[in-house]
Amino acid sequence: MLIEVRFGGDSFILDVDSRFDHTLSRELPFTTTLNVWKEEVYFETPVELDVSGMRSFLKIEPGKLYYWPPGRGFCIFYGLSQPYSPVYPVGAYIGVIGRLRAIEDGVEAIVQPYKPVEAYREYISILESIGFKAVTPLYGGEPSVESVGFIEDKRIAFKMYIEEYGIHIEGEPLFPQNYTPQTLTLVSKLADLLRLERYVRLDLDEDGWITITGYTTGSMLPEAVEELSRAYLKISRAISQIS
């Protein structure tokens, strides 16, 4: 089941495992408070999920949705943080998890069933046809398209800004920009790896993080997303080798 967490003019979408559909649907919608702890956003729910027989974890994967029984909490990790005590994987975050860094502790939210924005159905269908999940969360009150897929077991996520003149694609942030010689050298090497790509390039997001962005049109969207995916794999390998 897809659920939408709305706070202010923003929202994000969670894909909860279908085994919990009946239990969860009885409690929707509900209000809650978004809490930030280290590199984790979590919120309490009125839902008591039956996780008996499931394996618990103390080491998590960023981008997955976890359930914390003591607080009946849903937890999403977006960095190095690890859970305070064992958690259970119950779903996934759909989209760019780096945006969770902007959430402030104590924000009130409403959790409700997710409904896609009809105007973006065409783009959702295109992305789903190439193996990506796509949703339409809110940014500052305006809908956008966010998507996630897995290439060679690596999580590839991006958001799309759809304009009259084309589509701007922005991938998951890689690392914060700074102007030390070491970082500038690394950025130069990584940018050169994408020099011959048609749609994508190394770029800076509005929060000052190095990322991969691209530009395309609707008809060429599958090619651009496939190129973005390959670019992330190439950059990830290069970073691990340089490190």
C-alpha positions, -999 to 999 in steps of 0.1 A, spaced: 0 0 0 12 35 -9 8 61 18 15 98 16 30 118 46 20 154 42 35 182 62 32 219 54 33 222 17 55 191 12 50 154 13 67 121 7 55 86 -3 60 53 14 54 18 0 42 -4 28 44 -42 23 10 -55 12 8 -80 41 -1 -50 63 -27 -35 40 -57 -45 61 -42 -34 94 -30 -1 80 -60 8 60 -82 7 91 -62 35 107 -58 59 78 -58 88 78 -41 98 111 -21 127 124 14 124 138 46 143 145 78 139 124 108 134 146 145 137 135 172 117 152 207 119 137 201 109 101 166 94 106 131 106 103 105 86 123 69 91 134 46 72 157 15 55 143 -17 40 158 -9 8 139 4 -23 157 19 -44 129 23 -81 134 60 -87 129 61 -121 145 81 -145 124 100 -116 108 137 -110 112 147 -79 130 177 -58 121 203 -36 139 220 -26 106 197 -9 81 197 0 45 190 37 37 158 41 17 139 12 33 110 17 56 113 1 91 89 -5 119 99 0 155 75 -19 178 82 0 211 68 32 196 47 17 169 69 39 147 77 41 111 114 49 105 133 61 74 171 63 75 189 85 50 225 83 61 249 65 84 226 64 114 216 30 128 185 22 149 184 26 186 171 -10 190 160 -37 166 136 -27 137 117 -47 111 117 -39 73 81 -32 62 85 -13 30 104 14 11 107 51 6 99 61 -30 122 88 -43 152 109 -33 159 102 4 183 131 6 153 155 8 146 141 43 176 162 55 154 193 52 127 181 76 127 198 109 122 180 142 86 183 156 67 190 123 31 180 124 20 157 96 -10 138 83 -6 102 69 -32 93 43 -37 69 14 -17 81 -16 -34 92 -49 -12 101 -79 -16 135 -96 -35 127 -128 -16 152 -149 15 131 -144 1 97 -152 19 95 -185 53 100 -170 45 75 -142 36 49 -169 68 55 -188 89 51 -157 71 19 -146 75 5 -181 113 5 -176 112 -10 -141 110 21 -119 84 30 -93 72 65 -96 50 88 -74 39 125 -72 49 140 -39 45 177 -31 73 203 -30 62 237 -17 26 228 -25 34 219 -61 35 182 -73 66 167 -88 76 132 -99 100 111 -79 111 76 -88 133 48 -76 147 16 -91 175 -9 -87 203 -14 -111 229 -41 -102 214 -40 -67 221 -3 -63 193 20 -54 188 47 -81 165 76 -72 157 109 -88 131 136 -90 117 153 -121 106 189 -127 83 189 -156 82 222 -175 66 233 -208 100 233 -224 112 198 -211 121 178 -181 148 185 -156 160 154 -138 179 156 -104 194 125 -88 202 116 -53 228 139 -36 262 123 -35 282 145 -11 283 181 1 303 205 -20 332 223 -4 362 241 -18 391 222 -4 417 211 -30 409 174 -23 372 179 -31 378 201 -61 401 174 -75 375 147 -69 347 167 -85 368 174 -116 376 137 -120 340 127 -116 327 154 -140 352 141 -166 337 106 -164 304 120 -176 318 143 -202 306 122 -232 271 115 -218 242 128 -239 217 137 -212 234 139 -178 262 157 -161 277 163 -127 260 193 -110 252 211 -78 217 210 -62 201 239 -44 213 227 -10 249 227 -21 254 189 -27 271 173 -56 246 153 -77 238 142 -112 213 161 -132 200 159 -167 176 173 -192 153 155 -216 119 155 -233 90 130 -227 98 109 -257 134 104 -247 128 99 -210 136 62 -209 170 68 -226 178 96 -202 168 75 -171 189 46 -183 218 69 -188 213 84 -154 214 49 -139 246 40 -157 261 73 -146 254 67 -109 270 32 -112 301 47 -129 304 75 -103 299 51 -74 326 28 -86 350 58 -91 343 71 -56 350 37 -40 382 34 -60 394 69 -52 386 64 -15 
